[in-house]
Amino acid sequence: MHEVSICQSIMNTIQAEFEADQLPNIREIHLKVGILSCVQPQILEHMFKYMTIDSPFKDAVLYTENVDVLAECENCSQSFKVKNYQFICPECNTPTSKIIEGKELEIYKIILEEPAYAKVDQ
């Protein structure tokens, strides 16, 4: 189950990009998951929830967006959506191995909540 190491990598990446005092303010982490990435989005979301219970990310929710496979024909340069893992150009019926999208696993959006401001006695 490599989802555990992926969750750890997500947290490490965010910790490297944000100040430590900002981490508890993260509410949403959005991830693009390509169909060919060999990652199960539901398992990843569940594992993230479990792994962040006692961490600065405890109030954050991981959202995943599936990315379909998009290929480009090496013969006629036509881009097409791959269906049923058939990498054959619908225009010229030429097989292709040029994948444009569908292998990614990337953080594309992080939403932070503004920190609460202390009330000033008047």
N, C-alpha and C positions, 0 to 999 in steps of 0.2 A: 504494500500500500504506500505508494510514493506521495500521496496527498499530504501526509504528515510533513515530509521534507519541503513540499511546495508551500504549505502554510508557514513553516518556519522561514522560508526564503522571502515570502511576502512581508512578514513582520520585520525581518532584518533589513529589507530594502526600505521600508517606510521609516524605520528607526534611523537609518543612515541619512534620510532626506529631511527629517523634521527634528526640531528641538525636542528634548525629553519632556518639557512641560506642555507641549502641544499634543502629544500622543493620547492623553485621556480625552481630548476634545474631538477625536476622530469618531465620526458616527457611521460613515459608509465608505466602503472600499469596493470599487467596481473593477471587475476583471473581465477581459475578453479571453474566451477559451475556444480555440480552434478544434473542430471535430477530429482532426488528425493529431492533436496534442497528446492523446492517450490519457486524458484527465477526465474523471467523472465529476462534473460540476456539483451535483447534489452531495456527493461524499466530501468534496472539498469544502463546501459551505458548512456542512455538519462538523467536520474536523476543525475548521476555523473557530466555530462557536465553542467547541470543547477545549481547544488549546488556549483560548484567550480568557478563560474564566478568571484567573488570578493574574492578569497582566494589565498593562496600561490600555490595551485594546478591548477591555471587557465590555464596553458600551458600543463597540463597532460591529457592524453587520457586513458580511461579505456577500456581494451580489455578483453573479456570473452571467455573462451574455455569450451564448453560443455563436460561433462564427462558422458559417458554411464554407465548404471548399470551393475556391475559385481558381480556375486554371487558365492558362493561355496556350493556344495552339502554337507550336514551334514552326508550323508550316505556313499558316495564313494569318497569324497574330490575333485571331479572334479570342476574346475572353469569354469564358462560359462557366456556369455553375455546374459543379460535378454532382451527378445524381447516381446513387447506388454504386459508388466507387468506380464508375466507368469514366476513365480519363480519355475519352474520345471526342474530338471536336465535332459539334453538331453541324458545322458548316461544310467541312471537307472530309469528315470521317477519318482523320489522322490521329493516331494515339499520341498523347503528350505526357510528359512528366514535369512540366513547368508549373509549379504551384505558386499562385500569387497570394492567396489567403487560405487559412484553415489549419495552420500549424502553430499559430501564436498562442501565447500564454502571457498576457501583459496587463499590468495595472494601468487603467486609462483614466480613472477619476477617483478622487478622494474628497469626501465632504467632511468639513470640520464644523463644529458648533462653536459659536463665540463663547468665550469664558464668561461666567457670571461676574459682574462687577460688584465689589463690596459696597454696601450702603454707607453713606456718609452721614454721621450724626449731625443734626442741625440744631 
